[in-house]
Amino acid sequence: MQNKIRLAQEQKIPIMLVLGDREADGRTATIRRRDAKAGDAQETVAWAELADRLARQSNERAAE
């Protein structure tokens, strides 16, 4: 998984969702931001909350 994260950072992908075994079991996703500093806390959210957040952001961008 570390290699995939490193590749995403090299490709300058702004937001990565980490879905490992723990996240799948807990039905959560860990959000990793490219602009985060080393040691910054990562955010873990439930799938339903993540879906709502992404839909809201998509709607906001479409309205611009």
MMTF fields as JSON, N, C-alpha, C and O atoms, coordinates in Angstrom:
{
  "mmtfVersion": "1.0.0",
  "mmtfProducer": "UNKNOWN",
  "numBonds": 255,
  "numAtoms": 256,
  "numGroups": 64,
  "numChains": 1,
  "numModels": 1,
  "chainsPerModel": [1],
  "groupsPerChain": [64],
  "chainIdList": ["A"],
  "bondAtomList": [4, 2, 8, 6, 12, 10, 16, 14, 20, 18, 24, 22, 28, 26, 32, 30, 36, 34, 40, 38, 44, 42, 48, 46, 52, 50, 56, 54, 60, 58, 64, 62, 68, 66, 72, 70, 76, 74, 80, 78, 84, 82, 88, 86, 92, 90, 96, 94, 100, 98, 104, 102, 108, 106, 112, 110, 116, 114, 120, 118, 124, 122, 128, 126, 132, 130, 136, 134, 140, 138, 144, 142, 148, 146, 152, 150, 156, 154, 160, 158, 164, 162, 168, 166, 172, 170, 176, 174, 180, 178, 184, 182, 188, 186, 192, 190, 196, 194, 200, 198, 204, 202, 208, 206, 212, 210, 216, 214, 220, 218, 224, 222, 228, 226, 232, 230, 236, 234, 240, 238, 244, 242, 248, 246, 252, 250],
  "bondOrderList": [1, 1, 1, 1, 1, 1, 1, 1, 1, 1, 1, 1, 1, 1, 1, 1, 1, 1, 1, 1, 1, 1, 1, 1, 1, 1, 1, 1, 1, 1, 1, 1, 1, 1, 1, 1, 1, 1, 1, 1, 1, 1, 1, 1, 1, 1, 1, 1, 1, 1, 1, 1, 1, 1, 1, 1, 1, 1, 1, 1, 1, 1, 1],
  "groupList": [{"groupName": "MET", "atomNameList": ["N", "CA", "C", "O"], "elementList": ["N", "C", "C", "O"], "formalChargeList": [0, 0, 0, 0], "bondAtomList": [1, 0, 2, 1, 3, 2], "bondOrderList": [1, 1, 2], "singleLetterCode": "M", "chemCompType": "L-PEPTIDE LINKING"}, {"groupName": "GLN", "atomNameList": ["N", "CA", "C", "O"], "elementList": ["N", "C", "C", "O"], "formalChargeList": [0, 0, 0, 0], "bondAtomList": [1, 0, 2, 1, 3, 2], "bondOrderList": [1, 1, 2], "singleLetterCode": "Q", "chemCompType": "L-PEPTIDE LINKING"}, {"groupName": "ASN", "atomNameList": ["N", "CA", "C", "O"], "elementList": ["N", "C", "C", "O"], "formalChargeList": [0, 0, 0, 0], "bondAtomList": [1, 0, 2, 1, 3, 2], "bondOrderList": [1, 1, 2], "singleLetterCode": "N", "chemCompType": "L-PEPTIDE LINKING"}, {"groupName": "LYS", "atomNameList": ["N", "CA", "C", "O"], "elementList": ["N", "C", "C", "O"], "formalChargeList": [0, 0, 0, 0], "bondAtomList": [1, 0, 2, 1, 3, 2], "bondOrderList": [1, 1, 2], "singleLetterCode": "K", "chemCompType": "L-PEPTIDE LINKING"}, {"groupName": "ILE", "atomNameList": ["N", "CA", "C", "O"], "elementList": ["N", "C", "C", "O"], "formalChargeList": [0, 0, 0, 0], "bondAtomList": [1, 0, 2, 1, 3, 2], "bondOrderList": [1, 1, 2], "singleLetterCode": "I", "chemCompType": "L-PEPTIDE LINKING"}, {"groupName": "ARG", "atomNameList": ["N", "CA", "C", "O"], "elementList": ["N", "C", "C", "O"], "formalChargeList": [0, 0, 0, 0], "bondAtomList": [1, 0, 2, 1, 3, 2], "bondOrderList": [1, 1, 2], "singleLetterCode": "R", "chemCompType": "L-PEPTIDE LINKING"}, {"groupName": "LEU", "atomNameList": ["N", "CA", "C", "O"], "elementList": ["N", "C", "C", "O"], "formalChargeList": [0, 0, 0, 0], "bondAtomList": [1, 0, 2, 1, 3, 2], "bondOrderList": [1, 1, 2], "singleLetterCode": "L", "chemCompType": "L-PEPTIDE LINKING"}, {"groupName": "ALA", "atomNameList": ["N", "CA", "C", "O"], "elementList": ["N", "C", "C", "O"], "formalChargeList": [0, 0, 0, 0], "bondAtomList": [1, 0, 2, 1, 3, 2], "bondOrderList": [1, 1, 2], "singleLetterCode": "A", "chemCompType": "L-PEPTIDE LINKING"}, {"groupName": "GLU", "atomNameList": ["N", "CA", "C", "O"], "elementList": ["N", "C", "C", "O"], "formalChargeList": [0, 0, 0, 0], "bondAtomList": [1, 0, 2, 1, 3, 2], "bondOrderList": [1, 1, 2], "singleLetterCode": "E", "chemCompType": "L-PEPTIDE LINKING"}, {"groupName": "PRO", "atomNameList": ["N", "CA", "C", "O"], "elementList": ["N", "C", "C", "O"], "formalChargeList": [0, 0, 0, 0], "bondAtomList": [1, 0, 2, 1, 3, 2], "bondOrderList": [1, 1, 2], "singleLetterCode": "P", "chemCompType": "L-PEPTIDE LINKING"}, {"groupName": "VAL", "atomNameList": ["N", "CA", "C", "O"], "elementList": ["N", "C", "C", "O"], "formalChargeList": [0, 0, 0, 0], "bondAtomList": [1, 0, 2, 1, 3, 2], "bondOrderList": [1, 1, 2], "singleLetterCode": "V", "chemCompType": "L-PEPTIDE LINKING"}, {"groupName": "GLY", "atomNameList": ["N", "CA", "C", "O"], "elementList": ["N", "C", "C", "O"], "formalChargeList": [0, 0, 0, 0], "bondAtomList": [1, 0, 2, 1, 3, 2], "bondOrderList": [1, 1, 2], "singleLetterCode": "G", "chemCompType": "PEPTIDE LINKING"}, {"groupName": "ASP", "atomNameList": ["N", "CA", "C", "O"], "elementList": ["N", "C", "C", "O"], "formalChargeList": [0, 0, 0, 0], "bondAtomList": [1, 0, 2, 1, 3, 2], "bondOrderList": [1, 1, 2], "singleLetterCode": "D", "chemCompType": "L-PEPTIDE LINKING"}, {"groupName": "THR", "atomNameList": ["N", "CA", "C", "O"], "elementList": ["N", "C", "C", "O"], "formalChargeList": [0, 0, 0, 0], "bondAtomList": [1, 0, 2, 1, 3, 2], "bondOrderList": [1, 1, 2], "singleLetterCode": "T", "chemCompType": "L-PEPTIDE LINKING"}, {"groupName": "TRP", "atomNameList": ["N", "CA", "C", "O"], "elementList": ["N", "C", "C", "O"], "formalChargeList": [0, 0, 0, 0], "bondAtomList": [1, 0, 2, 1, 3, 2], "bondOrderList": [1, 1, 2], "singleLetterCode": "W", "chemCompType": "L-PEPTIDE LINKING"}, {"groupName": "SER", "atomNameList": ["N", "CA", "C", "O"], "elementList": ["N", "C", "C", "O"], "formalChargeList": [0, 0, 0, 0], "bondAtomList": [1, 0, 2, 1, 3, 2], "bondOrderList": [1, 1, 2], "singleLetterCode": "S", "chemCompType": "L-PEPTIDE LINKING"}],
  "groupTypeList": [0, 1, 2, 3, 4, 5, 6, 7, 1, 8, 1, 3, 4, 9, 4, 0, 6, 10, 6, 11, 12, 5, 8, 7, 12, 11, 5, 13, 7, 13, 4, 5, 5, 5, 12, 7, 3, 7, 11, 12, 7, 1, 8, 13, 10, 7, 14, 7, 8, 6, 7, 12, 5, 6, 7, 5, 1, 15, 2, 8, 5, 7, 7, 8],
  "groupIdList": [1, 2, 3, 4, 5, 6, 7, 8, 9, 10, 11, 12, 13, 14, 15, 16, 17, 18, 19, 20, 21, 22, 23, 24, 25, 26, 27, 28, 29, 30, 31, 32, 33, 34, 35, 36, 37, 38, 39, 40, 41, 42, 43, 44, 45, 46, 47, 48, 49, 50, 51, 52, 53, 54, 55, 56, 57, 58, 59, 60, 61, 62, 63, 64],
  "secStructList": [7, 2, 2, 2, 2, 2, 2, 2, 2, 2, 6, 6, 7, 1, 3, 3, 3, 3, 7, 7, 2, 2, 2, 2, 2, 2, 6, 3, 3, 3, 3, 3, 3, 6, 6, 7, 7, 6, 6, 7, 7, 7, 3, 3, 3, 3, 2, 2, 2, 2, 2, 2, 2, 2, 2, 2, 2, 2, 2, 2, 2, 2, 2, 7],
  "xCoordList": [0.826, 0.0, 0.878, 0.506, 2.033, 2.917, 3.34, 3.461, 3.565, 3.957, 2.837, 3.105, 1.598, 0.463, 0.327, 0.03, 0.539, 0.468, 1.576, 1.343, 2.777, 3.903, 3.648, 3.947, 3.105, 2.791, 1.738, 1.845, 0.734, -0.303, 0.286, -0.104, 1.213, 1.85, 2.699, 2.711, 3.403, 4.217, 3.355, 3.778, 2.145, 1.223, 0.441, -0.388, 0.715, 0.098, -1.425, -2.146, -1.888, -3.315, -3.653, -3.04, -4.625, -4.856, -5.412, -5.062, -6.267, -6.879, -6.857, -7.245, -6.396, -6.392, -7.296, -7.349, -7.994, -8.781, -8.071, -7.825, -7.746, -7.072, -8.133, -8.85, -8.219, -9.192, -8.457, -8.325, -7.992, -7.334, -8.317, -9.522, -7.787, -8.645, -9.388, -10.575, -8.696, -9.347, -10.48, -11.547, -10.248, -11.291, -12.479, -13.63, -12.205, -13.294, -14.127, -15.355, -13.463, -14.191, -15.042, -16.155, -14.52, -15.243, -16.122, -16.751, -16.171, -16.954, -16.589, -17.455, -15.276, -14.763, -13.74, -13.344, -13.326, -12.261, -11.367, -11.851, -10.088, -9.147, -8.777, -8.337, -8.962, -8.68, -7.256, -6.875, -6.471, -5.082, -4.932, -5.169, -4.543, -4.41, -2.949, -2.043, -2.736, -1.383, -0.687, 0.525, -1.441, -0.826, -0.613, -0.15, -0.947, -0.754, 0.734, 1.499, 1.121, 2.511, 2.752, 1.811, 4.0, 4.347, 3.93, 4.219, 3.27, 2.829, 1.426, 0.868, 0.834, -0.54, -1.486, -1.262, -2.524, -3.511, -4.322, -4.687, -4.593, -5.452, -6.869, -7.079, -7.819, -9.227, -9.847, -9.714, -10.521, -11.233, -12.725, -13.192, -13.47, -14.906, -15.668, -15.13, -16.921, -17.801, -18.135, -18.119, -18.435, -18.733, -19.9, -19.856, -20.936, -22.112, -21.745, -22.177, -20.955, -20.529, -19.644, -19.765, -18.769, -17.896, -18.717, -18.446, -19.711, -20.568, -21.307, -21.399, -21.834, -22.53, -21.581, -21.939, -20.371, -19.392, -18.992, -18.92, -18.734, -18.345, -19.48, -19.241, -20.702, -21.853, -22.026, -22.312, -21.859, -21.989, -20.907, -21.197, -19.667, -18.577, -18.8, -18.507, -19.311, -19.589, -20.67, -20.557, -21.706, -22.792, -22.3, -22.711, -21.425, -20.877, -20.043, -20.116, -19.257, -18.436, -19.291, -18.981, -20.363, -21.247, -21.98, -22.312, -22.232, -22.95, -22.055, -22.559, -20.754, -19.82, -19.814, -19.093],
  "yCoordList": [-1.184, 0.0, 1.258, 2.276, 1.184, 2.346, 2.77, 3.962, 1.795, 2.108, 2.849, 3.791, 2.44, 3.107, 4.544, 5.444, 4.761, 6.112, 6.969, 8.118, 6.418, 7.159, 7.517, 8.634, 6.588, 6.862, 7.958, 8.821, 7.928, 8.959, 10.324, 11.325, 10.381, 11.646, 12.156, 13.356, 11.268, 11.666, 12.196, 13.084, 11.654, 12.092, 13.331, 13.839, 13.809, 15.014, 14.913, 15.873, 13.747, 13.542, 14.246, 13.947, 15.189, 16.021, 15.285, 15.617, 14.296, 13.58, 12.087, 11.657, 11.301, 9.852, 9.265, 9.775, 8.212, 7.483, 6.173, 5.383, 5.952, 4.722, 3.751, 4.028, 2.604, 1.58, 0.259, -0.541, 0.049, -1.198, -2.135, -1.883, -3.216, -4.205, -3.603, -3.871, -2.788, -2.172, -1.261, -1.262, -0.476, 0.445, -0.331, 0.015, -1.364, -2.168, -2.819, -2.838, -3.35, -3.974, -2.958, -3.267, -1.755, -0.723, 0.16, 1.093, -0.129, 0.66, 2.141, 3.011, 2.398, 3.758, 3.939, 2.976, 5.167, 5.491, 6.537, 7.43, 6.426, 7.407, 8.348, 7.919, 9.639, 10.656, 11.14, 11.568, 11.07, 11.52, 12.625, 12.402, 13.808, 14.956, 15.142, 15.001, 15.461, 15.645, 16.817, 16.775, 17.874, 19.072, 18.974, 19.93, 17.831, 17.66, 17.541, 16.962, 18.09, 18.014, 16.673, 16.029, 16.261, 15.026, 15.151, 16.153, 14.157, 14.167, 14.723, 14.597, 15.341, 15.828, 14.641, 13.576, 14.834, 13.777, 13.564, 14.515, 12.309, 11.98, 11.824, 11.484, 12.07, 12.028, 10.705, 10.293, 10.038, 8.803, 9.081, 9.572, 8.762, 9.042, 7.789, 6.921, 7.726, 6.628, 6.787, 7.894, 5.669, 5.708, 6.628, 7.358, 6.604, 7.438, 8.916, 9.708, 9.286, 10.679, 11.092, 12.204, 10.2, 10.483, 10.692, 11.614, 9.846, 9.981, 11.315, 11.985, 11.71, 12.995, 14.154, 15.1, 14.079, 15.153, 15.291, 16.402, 14.164, 14.219, 14.743, 15.501, 14.342, 14.829, 16.33, 17.046, 16.806, 18.236, 19.03, 20.068, 18.547, 19.236, 19.241, 20.231, 18.15, 18.068, 19.076, 19.753, 19.167, 20.111, 21.552, 22.394, 21.837, 23.192, 23.569, 24.7, 22.629, 22.901, 23.061, 23.884, 22.289, 22.399, 23.736, 24.257, 24.288, 25.566, 26.756, 27.845, 26.563, 27.687, 28.072, 28.99],
  "zCoordList": [0.0, 0.0, 0.0, -0.583, 0.65, 0.689, -0.718, -1.0, -1.597, -2.967, -3.693, -4.439, -3.487, -4.133, -3.643, -4.429, -2.362, -1.81, -2.396, -2.77, -2.477, -3.042, -4.511, -4.933, -5.283, -6.689, -6.821, -7.693, -5.969, -6.005, -5.673, -6.274, -4.732, -4.381, -5.539, -5.81, -6.222, -7.371, -8.506, -9.245, -8.647, -9.693, -9.277, -10.031, -8.069, -7.514, -7.423, -7.695, -7.04, -6.793, -5.487, -4.462, -5.489, -4.304, -3.092, -1.959, -3.307, -2.181, -2.485, -3.571, -1.508, -1.646, -0.572, 0.548, -0.906, 0.076, 0.35, -0.561, 1.608, 2.004, 2.499, 3.46, 1.823, 2.19, 2.39, 1.463, 3.587, 3.936, 4.608, 4.635, 5.148, 5.818, 7.005, 7.193, 7.811, 8.978, 8.56, 9.174, 7.506, 7.048, 6.485, 6.748, 5.722, 5.149, 6.25, 6.172, 7.272, 8.378, 9.13, 9.554, 9.293, 10.037, 9.168, 9.667, 7.851, 6.886, 7.0, 7.081, 7.004, 7.049, 5.928, 5.272, 5.723, 4.773, 5.425, 6.12, 5.204, 5.72, 4.587, 3.521, 4.834, 3.825, 4.017, 5.107, 2.95, 2.989, 1.953, 0.766, 2.394, 1.504, 1.1, 1.921, -0.168, -0.678, -0.016, 0.197, 0.318, 0.893, 2.412, 3.034, 3.003, 4.454, 4.759, 3.988, 5.877, 6.332, 7.019, 7.483, 7.08, 7.774, 9.238, 9.893, 9.724, 11.113, 11.31, 12.4, 10.271, 10.382, 10.539, 9.964, 11.307, 11.514, 10.242, 9.552, 9.951, 8.829, 9.353, 10.517, 8.5, 8.905, 8.489, 7.337, 9.413, 9.119, 9.244, 10.272, 8.181, 8.163, 7.718, 7.032, 8.127, 7.711, 6.227, 5.688, 5.581, 4.147, 3.825, 2.835, 4.645, 4.389, 4.461, 3.623, 5.455, 5.598, 4.415, 3.901, 3.997, 2.863, 1.591, 0.822, 1.368, 0.188, 0.213, -0.816, 1.368, 1.485, 1.205, 0.502, 1.756, 1.577, 0.103, -0.422, -0.557, -1.965, -2.844, -3.784, -2.541, -3.305, -3.116, -4.076, -1.904, -1.617, -2.353, -2.948, -2.314, -3.007, -4.512, -5.182, -5.039, -6.472, -6.864, -7.886, -6.05, -6.33, -6.25, -7.048, -5.296, -5.165, -6.386, -6.867, -6.879, -8.057, -9.298, -10.16, -9.403, -10.557, -10.563, -11.628, -9.388, -9.279, -9.629, -9.903, -9.623, -9.885, -11.334, -11.726]
}
